[in-house]
């Protein structure tokens, strides 16, 4: 994610040298600025915005998954499948080893 962000920030600097950061550039964009841009610039703005969305989503997923532990997943799976002590408990009270 960090390399993608650096690459995108570099692309923004090429398009608009006064911006060092893609998020700042995107946040500064309004409809008037967008409409006053050439079609090629609009396509580049759209690409930058879409890439920043992907990067932000990736960062969010990384953060979410980094908080998961195998123990938490194990406990949820055991509860979901009705396992106790390594055995599957059937609805009639019988169990399978």
Number of C-alpha atoms within 10 A of each C-alpha: 13 9 8 13 17 14 13 22 21 17 17 23 16 12 13 11 10 10 17 17 16 23 18 12 18 16 9 10 11 9 8 8 10 14 11 10 13 10 11 9 14 15 12 15 20 14 13 20 18 12 16 19 13 14 17 15 13 13 14 12 11 12 11 10 10 9 8 10 9 8 9 10 11 11 11 12 12 15 11 9 12 14 16 11 8 10 14 16 16 12 8 6 7 9 12 9 7
